[in-house]
Amino acid sequence: MQIVEVDRLSYAYSGNLVLNDISFTIDEGDILGIIGPNGAGKTTLFSCMLGLHDDYTGTIKILGEDIKKKKNNKIFKSIGYIPQKKTVEQSFPATVEEIVSLGLRVGEKTAKEKITLALETVGLLAQKDRRVGELSGGQQQRVLIAKAMVNDPRLLILDEPATGIDLEMQNRFYSLLKKLNQENKITIILASHDLDAVNRFATSVACINRSMFFHGKTYEFFENPDLLKAYSESSMQAHMHLHNYRG
Amino acid sequence: MVLEALEFGFLQRAIIAGVSVAITSSVIGLFLVLRRNSLFGDALSHAAFGGIAIGLVTNVYPLWTGLILSVLGAVGITKLRQSAKIPADATVAILLSSGLALGILLISLSGGFTLDLFSFLFGSILLVSIEDTLAILTMTGIIIAIIILLYRQLVYITFDEEQAQVSGLPISKLNYLFVILSSVAVIVSMRLVGILLVSSLLVIPNVTALLFNKGFRKTALISVLISIFSVVTGITISYVANLAPAGTIVLVSVAAFLTVLTARYYLKKKQAVKKLEEARS
C-alpha cells in the first residue's frame, strides 16, 4: 500500500519557486531518505505534507486521502513529526513525562501505560522525571520521538534529526528508527545531509534540489557513481550560492 | 491585632478576593511568561484603562467597558500578529499606548482624575464589596475550569506551536481563547493591584517559581502558592502598617523572588563545591 503519494507538487514563496513539480510515492513500511543541499526545499516539502502550507499546487495524498480536501485533521493524527533540531530551552518547566504526554489524544484512558512504553522504547524511562531542557540534544530528540510514539503513528517524518548530535548518539538514534520501522511497522521519511546514514538506514532515496533529482531504491543511488558525482556537484553549487548570497 | 482585624468584613472580603486573584493571575501568567509575552498583561490593562475611562465618562459600570475594550484589544493584536506578521513586542506597544492615550484623552475631556479612576489605577482591594467578591470568584472559577479542561492543549502550544498545529490542534482558536482569558484575568486582578501593577502579579510569582527547576504542574503550583503568600502577607502588612495594599503586595512578591534567587545562588555554589570535593576524593 502506498502511504504517501505526492503528485506534481509546486510551491512558491515570495515569488520564488521553492518546490517545482515534485512527484514521488512511499510504500508502507519503507524508510525514505530525502537528501539535498541547504535550501533545496526539504523542510518546505514537509511543511506542505503536514498541512502547514496549503497554498501549493498539485496533490498530496496520505493514507489515500488528499490532505487539502480533508476538512478534519484525522490524517495528521497518524503522523509523528520531529522538526529540525531545536534545543528545548533549559528553563522550560516540563519533565520528560509531561512532554511525552502532549502527544496523547485528548481523553486517552491508557495514558500512563502508553507513556511508559514509549519511554521504554526510546530508552528514556529512567529520565522521565527530569526536565527536558536538562537533557542532551540526542536525548531531547528521543523525547520527541516518544511523544510521537504515544499517538501510534503510521508515518514518522523527521527533519534532519541527527544534526549536532555526536556520532555514537547518532548511531543509537538511527538504530532506534530502524527498530521502530521493523517492530512497530512505522513508515519513516527522513531528511538528512548525512549520506552515510541514509545509505545505511533508508530503503529508498529521494534527492531534491527544488525539483526531483532522483527517486528510487537506495542501492540504485549509492551504487551509481554518476549520480553521486552529480549530487556532490549540485550540493557544492548550492553551497557556493548560499555563501555568495550571505557574503 | 491581625486576627482581631479578620473579624472585619472588608478584610475578609479582601483576603478572599485577593486569594482568588492570586490563583487566576499566576496560572494565566505562567503561560504568558513561557510564551515570552510577559508584557502582554500590561498592554491589556492599559487597553482596559481606555475602556474604564469610557465607562466613567458615559456612566456605564467601568469594569465592563474595561473588559470589553481589553478583550477587543487582545483579539485585535492577536489578529494583527497572525495576519500582518508584526512582531509580538511591537503589537504590545501599540495596544498599550493606544489604550493609555484613549484613557488620557477621555479623562481630560471629562475634567480630570477622579477618586474612582485612582482606585482603578492603584487598586482598592480593601474596598471590594460582596458583589465584587462574588464577581471575582465567579470569573476565577470560569478561568480555572477552562484552563483545567484545555490544560494539555495550552501546554502544547506553549511548548511548540508548530508541533501542536501538526498534531491537529486548532491553534488559532486556542490562541484567541487564551487572550480572552488573559483579558478577564487582567480585569479581575486590576481590583487588587490596579492597572499600573497588574503585570507584576502575572509575572513575578511565575519567574520565582521557575527558579525551582520543576516540571509544569509543580511550577504552576509553586507559583500559585507564592502568589497567595504575597497577597495575604501584603494585605496584612498594609493593614498593620497603614500602607498602600497594592504596592505592599507587589513588594512582598519581589522580596520572595529575591529570597529564592539568593537561596538558589548559594545552593548551586554549595553543590558545585561538593561535586568538586567528591571528584578530588
Interface residues (C-beta under 8 A of the other chain):
Chain A: L50 G51 L52 N73 K74 F76 K77 I79 Y81 P83 K86 V88 S91 F92 P93 A94 T95 E97 E98 I99 S101 L102 G103 L104 V106 D129 R131 L144 N151
Chain B: L34 R152 Q153 V155 Y156 F159 D160 E162 Q163 A164 Q165 V166 S167 G168 A209 L210 N213 K214 G215 F216 R217 K218 T219
